[in-house]
Amino acid sequence: MTTRLTPALLAQVDQAKRDFAKAFRVLKDTRTLTATNTFQVYVRVPDSDLVLALHAPSPWADDPAIRAVVASYTGEVVLDETVEGASPLSGRKAGGNGQRYAAVFRARPEVNIVSHVHTPYLGGWASAHRVLPIRYAASQRVTLARELPIYIDRRQPEQEFIVERIVENPHTPAILEANGGATFWGESILQVGRLILLIEEGAYFQGLAEQFGGSREFGPGVLEQQWKMTGLWAEGQKLLDAAA
């Protein structure tokens, strides 16, 4: 449907590919990603029912170029840059890119990006079927959530589980996928990429702490200190007062 390929959409595709390439490079170079390069981003196309999807190239790919797919919530393919024989979405056809997180985009207008990613230590927590408490200062600094929920029962679609968790706590930025990876969401590709990096680093340190009896809750004043660094303290203080 080339009539839907407007100049604004094509400009969004170009910018998203540049941002995705940068996020992929950083996450790969810092060994945040696992060896399979599982890193996928689904981007809302404003004022439409379209999703722009980007998928990191397989480590076995002869052509490592970043390619885009644009598809609707119902699976109509508007743009497919993937090469013949490539898999744009873990074995699913290109239209699945639009359908995978359509329920999230429909229900949560504040969500512009959904990203599925496999990282070593988040994957470890996910395989243990354990909620990840956020007890690493650098991770906590960028979110008001205090934990990442775990998605275990796959009879419930992942996108429905995500919507339920956001309704329960609008500050939740991600879930762990039991026996798999993690799914993040947020405002932009680079913002979500930075979040993945910090949350994975926290999972790494907390994983190391397990051999010493496990990570502990923050000491007095830490939340105020960290949230003031990123402008979250006013809202964070309200949450703490409500929980007291």
C-alpha positions in Angstrom: 0.0 0.0 0.0 2.4 2.7 -1.2 -0.3 5.4 -0.8 0.4 5.1 3.0 4.1 5.8 2.5 3.9 9.5 3.2 7.0 11.8 3.4 6.5 12.1 7.1 6.5 8.3 7.5 9.5 7.8 5.4 11.4 10.5 7.4 10.3 8.6 10.6 11.7 5.3 9.2 15.0 6.9 8.4 15.4 8.5 11.8 14.3 5.3 13.5 16.9 3.3 11.6 19.6 5.7 12.7 18.5 5.6 16.3 18.2 1.8 16.3 21.6 1.4 14.8 23.1 3.5 17.6 21.2 1.6 20.3 22.2 -1.7 18.8 25.9 -0.7 18.6 26.0 0.4 22.2 24.1 -2.6 23.6 26.2 -5.0 21.5 29.6 -3.3 22.3 28.8 -3.3 26.1 27.8 -7.0 25.9 24.4 -6.1 27.1 22.9 -8.2 24.3 23.3 -12.0 24.2 25.1 -13.6 21.4 22.0 -14.1 19.2 21.5 -10.3 18.9 17.9 -10.5 20.0 16.9 -6.9 20.0 13.6 -5.8 18.4 11.9 -2.4 18.4 8.3 -1.6 17.6 7.6 2.1 17.1 4.2 3.8 17.0 3.5 5.8 13.8 1.6 8.9 14.9 -2.0 9.4 14.0 -2.3 6.0 12.4 -2.8 2.3 13.1 0.8 1.6 11.8 3.8 0.2 13.6 7.4 0.6 12.4 9.5 -2.4 13.3 13.2 -2.9 13.4 15.1 -6.1 14.1 18.8 -6.5 14.8 20.6 -8.6 12.2 21.4 -12.2 13.1 25.1 -12.8 13.9 25.0 -15.2 11.0 23.6 -12.6 8.5 25.7 -12.0 5.4 24.2 -8.5 5.2 24.1 -6.7 8.6 22.1 -3.7 7.3 19.3 -2.4 9.5 16.0 -2.9 7.7 12.5 -1.7 8.5 9.0 -3.2 8.3 5.9 -1.0 8.6 2.6 -2.9 9.1 -0.8 -2.1 10.5 -2.4 -3.4 13.7 -4.3 -5.9 11.6 -1.2 -7.1 9.7 -1.4 -5.1 6.5 2.2 -4.7 5.2 3.0 -1.1 4.1 6.8 -1.4 3.8 9.0 -4.5 4.0 12.7 -3.9 3.5 13.7 -7.4 4.6 15.6 -9.5 2.1 14.2 -12.8 0.8 14.9 -15.6 3.3 15.4 -13.3 6.2 13.1 -13.4 9.2 11.9 -10.0 10.3 10.2 -11.2 13.5 11.5 -14.5 14.8 10.0 -16.6 12.1 6.7 -14.7 11.8 5.7 -13.0 8.6 6.2 -9.2 8.2 2.5 -8.4 9.0 3.1 -9.8 12.5 5.2 -6.7 13.3 2.1 -4.6 13.4 0.1 -7.1 15.3 2.5 -8.1 18.1 2.1 -5.2 20.4 -1.0 -3.6 18.8 -3.0 -4.0 22.1 -0.4 -2.0 24.0 -0.4 0.9 21.4 -4.2 0.9 21.4 -4.6 0.9 25.2 -1.7 3.1 26.2 -1.2 6.3 24.2 1.8 7.3 26.2 3.7 4.3 25.0 5.6 5.1 21.7 8.1 2.3 21.8 8.0 -1.4 22.7 11.3 -3.3 22.6 11.9 -7.0 23.1 15.5 -7.9 24.1 17.5 -10.8 25.4 20.2 -9.8 27.9 22.3 -12.3 30.0 21.3 -11.3 33.6 17.7 -10.3 32.9 17.5 -13.6 31.1 18.8 -15.3 34.3 16.2 -13.7 36.5 13.5 -14.6 33.9 14.6 -18.2 33.9 14.4 -18.3 37.7 10.8 -17.0 37.4 11.7 -14.3 39.8 10.4 -10.7 39.9 13.4 -8.4 39.7 13.4 -5.8 42.6 15.3 -2.7 41.6 18.1 -2.3 44.1 20.9 -0.8 42.0 21.1 3.0 42.4 21.8 3.7 38.8 18.8 1.7 37.7 16.5 3.2 40.2 17.6 6.7 39.2 15.7 6.5 35.9 12.5 4.9 37.0 9.9 5.2 39.8 9.1 1.5 39.5 10.5 -0.6 42.3 10.5 -3.9 40.5 10.0 -5.7 37.1 7.1 -8.2 37.0 7.6 -11.7 35.6 5.4 -13.0 32.7 5.0 -16.7 33.2 1.7 -18.0 31.8 1.9 -17.7 28.0 -1.7 -18.7 27.6 -2.3 -15.0 28.2 -0.9 -12.9 25.3 2.1 -10.9 26.3 0.6 -7.7 25.2 -2.4 -8.2 27.4 -0.1 -8.9 30.4 1.8 -5.7 29.7 -1.3 -3.6 29.6 -2.5 -5.1 32.9 0.9 -4.3 34.6 0.8 -0.7 33.3 -2.7 -0.3 34.7 -1.5 -1.6 38.0 1.5 0.7 38.0 1.9 3.3 35.3 5.6 3.6 36.2 6.4 0.0 35.3 8.9 0.2 32.3 9.4 -3.5 31.5 8.6 -7.1 32.2 10.7 -10.2 32.4 9.6 -13.0 30.0 9.9 -16.3 31.9 12.5 -18.6 30.3 13.2 -15.9 27.8 14.2 -12.3 27.7 12.5 -9.0 28.6 10.2 -6.5 27.1 10.6 -2.7 27.6 8.6 0.3 26.6 8.8 4.0 26.7 9.1 7.3 24.8 11.9 6.7 22.2 14.3 4.2 20.9 17.3 5.8 22.6 15.5 6.4 25.9 14.5 2.7 26.0 18.0 1.6 24.9 19.5 3.5 27.8 17.0 1.9 30.2 17.9 -1.6 28.9 21.6 -0.9 29.6 21.0 0.3 33.1 18.4 -2.3 34.2 20.7 -5.1 32.8 23.6 -3.7 34.7 21.5 -3.7 37.9 20.5 -7.3 37.3 24.1 -8.2 36.9 25.1 -6.6 40.2 22.1 -8.1 42.0 22.9 -11.5 40.5 26.4 -11.2 41.9 24.9 -10.3 45.3 23.0 -13.6 45.4 26.2 -15.4 46.5 26.5 -13.1 49.5 23.0 -13.5 50.7 21.1 -11.3 48.1 20.8 -7.6 47.5 19.3 -5.4 50.2 16.9 -2.6 50.1 18.2 1.0 49.8 19.4 2.7 52.9 17.8 6.0 54.2 17.9 8.9 51.8 19.0 6.9 48.7 15.7 7.2 46.8 15.5 10.9 47.4 19.1 11.3 46.3 18.7 9.3 43.1 15.4 10.7 42.1 16.5 14.3 42.6 19.3 13.6 40.1 16.8 12.9 37.3 13.9 15.2 38.3 11.7 12.3 39.6 11.7 13.2 43.3 8.5 15.2 43.4 6.5 12.3 42.0 8.6 9.8 43.9 7.9 11.5 47.2 4.2 11.3 46.6 4.5 7.5 46.0 6.6 7.1 49.2 4.1 9.1 51.2 1.2 7.1 49.8 2.9 3.8 50.7 3.8 4.9 54.2 
